[in-house]
Amino acid sequence: MNADDLQDRLARLRSGETLLLPTAEVEQAFAPYYPTLEERRAAVARLAGLYHCRLKVCGSSESQILFTRNNHL
């Protein structure tokens, strides 16, 4: 998955829908654009905000990211 794929998947979420992805896969999508892990995580958070999604890191060892589209849309 690349950043464009993630953006497309978030754009297609309907109000209240969720998307669960491996943390490493999401962070790797931004590797070509941001050299540090902190920058990648910030980019993921900005993208989630752009599409009105809540972002939650979950799973054992924070291995997954759950995106949830806000209900107010």
Backbone as a ProteinNet text record, in pm:
[ID]
protein_1_A
[PRIMARY]
MNADDLQDRLARLRSGETLLLPTAEVEQAFAPYYPTLEERRAAVARLAGLYHCRLKVCGSSESQILFTRNNHL
[TERTIARY]
84.8	0	89.5	47.5	118.4	24.4	73.4	-5	-131	-122.5	-240.6	-348.4	-306.7	-402.2	-473.7	-396.9	-457.2	-554.2	-514.9	-602.1	-732.7	-723.7	-842.3	-932.6	-873.5	-952.8	-1023.2	-955.6	-1019.3	-1130	-1107.6	-1208.8	-1337.1	-1327.2	-1442.9	-1521.3	-1464.1	-1535.2	-1661	-1766.9	-1891.7	-1894.1	-1982.9	-1998.7	-2016	-1933.2	-1939.2	-1861.9	-1816	-1739.2	-1597.7	-1536.4	-1400	-1309.8	-1182.5	-1078.8	-966.1	-932.5	-827.6	-711.7	-594.1	-475.5	-355.8	-258.7	-136.1	-59.5	-14.1	58.7	180.2	256	377.2	344.5	235.1	195	157.2	83.5	41.5	162.9	250.3	369.6	460.4	473	558.5	506.2	375.3	317.1	372.2	417.5	469.5	622.4	687.3	833.8	900.3	846.1	912.2	909.9	819.7	802.5	857.8	863.8	905.7	1008.9	1128.6	1236.3	1223.4	1157	1151.2	1014.6	1014.1	889.7	793.7	843.8	759.5	690.7	763.1	704.6	598.7	623.7	525.7	398	412.6	294.9	216	286.1	218	143.1	201.4	135.6	10.1	16.2	-101.1	-211.7	-175.4	-274.4	-337	-255.7	-309.8	-406.3	-369.6	-455.6	-587.8	-580.9	-702.9	-791.1	-731.3	-807	-870.2	-798.2	-849.1	-978.8	-985.3	-1104.2	-1198.1	-1181.9	-1269.9	-1276.9	-1160.6	-1152.2	-1083.3	-1137.4	-1066.3	-960.9	-852.2	-738.5	-709.2	-700.3	-669	-567.1	-458.3	-357.5	-396.3	-405	-453.5	-380	-423.5	-362.9	-242	-194.5	-75.5	43.2	114.6	232.1	196.2	72.5	26.1	46.8	8	35.2	-68.6	-177.3	-281.5	-328.5	-376.9	-435.8	-580.6	-669.6	-811.8	-853.8	-903.7	-957.9	-1109.7	-1175.7	-1322.3	-1372.2	-1456.3	-1511.8	-1613.3	-1600.2	-1690.2	-1833.8	-1925.8	-2068	-2133.7	-2074.2	-2140.9	-2138.1	-2078.6	-2069.7	-2192.2
-117.4	0	123.9	225.7	352.9	460	581	689	719.4	711.6	735.6	630	504.8	397.4	422.1	460.9	488.7	605.6	708.5	824.3	782.7	701.4	654.5	572	486.4	402.5	486.1	587.7	674.7	757.9	802.6	883	804	673.4	589.4	547.2	570.4	532.8	616.4	551.7	621.8	654.5	740.9	780.6	657.9	648.4	537.9	414.2	404.6	288.5	293.6	175.9	166.1	97.9	121.4	58	20.3	-107.9	-157.3	-205.3	-148.7	-181.6	-204.5	-283.5	-300.2	-167.2	-137	-11.7	-0.1	-107	-102.9	-70.6	-125.2	-101.1	45.7	101.6	241.5	334	308.5	393.2	380.8	260.5	239.1	313.3	335	406.3	547.8	603.7	740.1	746.8	631.6	627.7	704.2	699.5	773.7	926	974.1	1118.4	1173.7	1090.2	1135	1037.9	1086.7	997.6	941.4	1013.3	965.4	908.2	819.7	758.7	863.2	961.6	1068.3	1146.6	1176.4	1248.8	1164.7	1035.3	946	939.3	927.8	921.5	1051.9	1163.2	1292.2	1301.8	1250.2	1251.6	1165.5	1051.3	964.2	1036.6	1103.4	1177.2	1290.3	1361.8	1469.4	1414.8	1303.4	1243.3	1197.4	1137.7	1096.4	1218.3	1326.4	1448.7	1506.7	1500.3	1551.2	1480.6	1351.9	1273.9	1253.2	1334.8	1334.2	1196.4	1135.3	1003.7	1014	939.3	921.8	815.1	828.9	739.7	676.6	543.4	474.3	366	368.3	263.3	155.2	31.7	-75.8	-206	-311.7	-442.5	-463.6	-585.9	-616.2	-539.7	-476.6	-395.3	-285.4	-233.8	-126.8	-163.7	-285.3	-339.2	-303.2	-236.5	-202.7	-59	-1.3	132	120.3	175.6	175.4	317.3	332.2	459	447.5	546	546.2	679.6	675.6	797.7	855.9	982.7	1048	1043.9	1031.3	1017.2	1145.7	1259.9	1386.1	1421.9	1342.3	1375.1	1331.6
0	0	0	-74.2	-70.4	-13.3	0.8	61.1	-19.8	-150.8	-235.1	-211.4	-194.8	-166.6	-34	66.8	197.5	187.3	117.9	100.2	31.9	-69.4	-140.9	-49.7	30.5	120.2	226.4	278.9	378	314.6	193	123.6	98.8	85.5	56.5	181	298.7	421.2	437.1	475.9	506.4	654.4	690.9	830	919	1021.8	1116.7	1076.1	951.6	907	961.1	968	1018	916.2	933.5	853	947.8	954.3	1042.4	956.6	981.8	902.9	993.9	948.9	1026.5	1037.4	1155.4	1178.9	1086.9	1075.5	992.9	847.1	796.3	657.9	636.6	732.2	722.1	729.1	824.3	838.3	716.5	662.8	546.1	423.1	416	302.3	289.7	402.5	401.6	401.4	401	404.3	290.2	167.4	59.5	78.9	163.8	179	309.9	411.8	544.8	600.5	630.3	671.9	814	903.4	1041.5	1075.5	1172.3	1217.5	1272.2	1342.6	1397.6	1286.7	1180.3	1067	996.5	984.7	921.4	1003.3	1134	1220.6	1215.8	1209.4	1198.2	1065.4	959.4	828.1	829.9	895.4	907.4	983.7	1090.8	1170.3	1089.3	1011.4	927.1	822	761.7	660.8	722.9	839.5	909.3	936.2	981.2	1007.8	882.5	773.3	646.2	606	635	599.4	719	820.2	937	1003	1017	1080	1215.6	1310.7	1437.3	1413.5	1483.2	1466.7	1602	1604.6	1729.3	1700.1	1774.8	1763.7	1864	1817.6	1903.8	1872	1935.4	1913.1	2001.7	2001.3	2081.2	2024.9	2111.7	2074.3	1975.6	1984.9	1896	1749.5	1715.9	1583	1477.8	1519.5	1423.4	1443.3	1334.8	1339.3	1293.7	1374	1343.1	1306.8	1185.6	1139.5	1146.9	1204.1	1210.9	1158.1	1056.2	999.2	1096.1	1126.7	1221.2	1170.8	1263.7	1230	1181.2	1205.6	1172.8	1025.4	943.1	800.6	724.7
[MASK]
+++++++++++++++++++++++++++++++++++++++++++++++++++++++++++++++++++++++++

